Amino acid sequence: MNEKLIMVVEDSDEDVEAIGRAIGRSHPDIRLEFVRAGTDVLPRLTADGARRPDMILLDLNMPGESGLDVLRRLRAHPELASLTVVVFTSSEDPAEAGACYAAGADSYIYKPINFALFQTVLRQTLDYWRSKPRD
């Protein structure tokens, strides 16, 4: 199976639509799977026969289980610890970025408000991580 899969953990309808549109334009060969709540991530990834995504694009500020909580739980699972996790958030707080890196985030990227820049940031992020060899 050569089709790349990105799991997008995002609760905002507007951001789900924008991410789908941006990645659909720049990388139509990538399949997106949207997970709308942090609490749904681990059950999805640990289900019998579950396909592991090539990358997780993770929002931080979600109701219930935050993106940081999801990240910590992922990194605590030995079989999931090597997944590429890119935090994609509207938070520009350096302390939050530091906490994400300390918890094992591979990247911390700010969501631009301007759609053209939003699309460019996502395209560059996907291009970068696609070029990295996987374990």
C-alpha positions in Angstrom: 0.0 0.0 0.0 1.8 3.1 -1.2 -0.9 5.6 -0.4 0.2 7.8 2.5 -2.1 8.3 5.4 -2.2 11.3 7.7 -4.3 11.3 10.8 -5.6 14.8 11.5 -6.7 15.3 15.2 -8.8 18.5 15.0 -12.0 19.5 16.7 -12.7 22.7 14.7 -15.0 22.4 11.7 -13.3 25.4 10.0 -9.9 23.9 10.5 -10.9 20.4 9.3 -12.3 22.0 6.1 -9.2 24.2 5.6 -6.8 21.3 6.2 -8.7 19.1 3.9 -8.7 21.7 1.2 -5.1 22.7 1.6 -3.7 19.2 1.6 -6.1 18.1 -1.2 -4.6 20.8 -3.4 -0.9 20.3 -2.6 -0.9 16.5 -2.0 -3.9 14.9 -3.7 -2.2 11.5 -3.3 -2.4 11.6 0.5 -5.4 10.2 2.3 -6.6 12.1 5.4 -8.3 10.6 8.3 -10.0 13.1 10.6 -10.3 12.3 14.3 -12.4 14.9 16.1 -11.5 14.2 19.7 -8.3 13.5 21.6 -9.9 10.6 23.4 -10.6 8.8 20.1 -6.9 8.7 19.0 -5.5 5.8 21.1 -8.5 3.5 20.6 -8.2 4.0 16.8 -4.4 3.4 16.7 -4.5 0.4 19.0 -7.5 -1.4 17.5 -6.7 -4.9 16.0 -5.5 -4.5 12.5 -5.4 -0.7 12.6 -3.3 0.9 9.9 -0.7 3.2 11.4 -0.7 6.7 9.8 2.5 8.0 8.3 2.0 11.2 10.3 -0.3 12.7 12.9 -1.2 16.3 12.6 -2.3 17.2 16.1 -4.2 20.2 17.3 -3.4 21.3 20.9 -6.5 23.1 22.1 -9.3 20.7 22.1 -12.1 20.2 24.7 -11.6 17.2 26.9 -8.3 15.5 26.2 -5.8 18.1 24.9 -3.3 17.6 22.1 -0.5 17.6 24.7 -2.3 14.8 26.6 -2.7 12.8 23.4 1.0 13.3 22.6 2.1 12.1 26.1 -0.2 9.1 25.8 1.2 8.2 22.3 4.8 8.5 23.4 4.1 6.3 26.4 3.0 3.4 24.1 6.1 1.6 22.9 4.4 0.5 19.6 3.2 4.1 18.8 6.2 6.0 20.1 7.9 6.3 16.7 4.9 7.8 14.9 5.7 11.3 13.5 3.6 13.8 15.4 3.4 17.4 14.1 1.6 19.8 16.5 -0.4 22.2 14.3 -1.9 24.8 16.5 -3.1 28.4 16.8 -1.1 28.8 20.0 2.1 30.9 19.8 2.9 30.4 23.5 6.6 29.4 23.8 5.9 27.5 27.0 3.3 25.3 25.1 5.8 24.7 22.3 8.5 23.7 24.9 6.0 21.4 26.6 5.2 19.7 23.3 8.8 19.2 22.4 9.5 17.8 25.9 6.6 15.4 25.5 8.1 14.2 22.2 6.6 16.3 19.4 8.5 16.1 16.1 7.5 19.6 15.1 5.4 22.5 16.5 3.9 24.6 13.7 1.7 27.7 14.1 -1.6 27.7 12.0 -1.6 30.9 10.0 -4.9 32.7 9.6 -4.3 33.6 5.9 -5.3 30.5 3.8 -2.6 30.9 1.2 0.0 30.9 4.0 -1.8 28.1 5.8 -1.6 26.0 2.6 2.1 26.8 2.1 2.9 25.9 5.7 1.1 22.5 5.4 2.7 21.8 2.0 6.2 22.5 3.3 5.6 20.4 6.4 4.3 17.4 4.5 7.2 17.7 1.9 9.7 17.8 4.8 8.3 14.8 6.7 7.7 12.8 3.5 11.4 13.1 2.7 12.5 11.6 6.0 13.1 7.9 6.2 10.6 6.0 8.4 11.7 3.5 11.1 
